[in-house]
Amino acid sequence: MVYSAGMTSYTVVLAPNEGSSYWTITCPAMPGVVSQGIGRKGALRNIVEAMELWLEVASEDGHGPLPETPDLIAAEVAFVLGWKAEEGWPLVVETAQVSMGERVAA
């Protein structure tokens, strides 16, 4: 996979895991992309690899990320808050932007 100098940004949803230093992170525009990392920075670093792999497989299948909309992001935040509530964890989440170089054919 080769990246150009252009950048594409995606919204991610981060959630600290109760009782540990791990954070769970998802990318709503890429269904099924979930990662974890030690601390916020670790989670952000790890999600990039998961997103790159998702993009590679999706492009082979002729698909791409979903368009980011407020409804898409809100649905993911609601989902994450739901599982945190089921676990009895504090309802703490945040969103951030992850930038990736734009993919071009090698």
N, C-alpha and C positions, 0 to 999 in steps of 0.2 A: 504494500500500500504506500502511495506517495502523496505527500501533502504539498499544496501550493502555499504561497505567502499569505493568501487571504484567510480570514478567520470566520468561523461560524460559531455562534454561541447558543447554548441550550440551557434551559432552566433545569435545575436539579432540586430535589427535596431531601434535606438532611434531618436525621433524627438521632439524638444521643440515646444510647441504650442504658437503661437504668442499672446501676450497680456495676458498671464496667467502664472502661475507657473507649469502648468501641462506639462508632457511629454507623448507622445504616443510611444508605443513600440510593436514590432512584432517579431515573430520568423519564419523566412522563411522555416525552415525544418519542421514546424508544421503548415500547411495551416489553416488559420482562427484564429490562436492564436494572439489576440490583447489585450493589456491592456493599462492602463494609471496610472500615479502616480504623486504626487506632487514632483517635482524635479526629477533629474536623478536617485538618490538613491531610491526614492519611486517607480519609474517606474520599476527599476531593481528588487526590492523586489516583486512587484505585478506580474510581468511576470512569476516568478517561480511558483506561485500558478496556473496560467492559463496553464502553460506548464505541470504541474503535472496532472491536470484534463484532458487535451488533451491526454496525454500518457495513462491515465487510460481508457478512452473511446476507443481510438485507439487500445489498446491491447485487449480489449473485442471483438473488431471487427476484430482482426487478422492483424492489420496494425501497422506501426511504423513510425517514422520520415523519411522524405525524406533525401537522402544523400546530405550533404552540398557540393556544388561546387561553384566556382567563379561565374558561370552563374546564379545559384539560388540566391545567395546573391545580385549580381548586379541587377537582375530583381526586387527584393524587394526594393532596394535602389531607382531604377528608379520609381517604383510605388509610393513610399512615396514622392519623390520629385515632382511627377506629381500632387498629391493632394495638396501639399503645394503650388505649382504654381497656381493651380486653385483657391485657397483661397487668393492668393496674398501675401503669407507669405514668409519670407526669406528662401532660399533653403539651410537649415542647417539640416544635419543628421549626425549620427555617428553610428559605429558598436561597439559591445562589445561582450565578451564571458560570458555566464552564465553557471556555473557548477552546476550539479545536481548529487546526489547519484544515482548509478545504481539500477534499480528496480529488485527485486527478488520476487519469489512467497512466500506468507506468509504461 
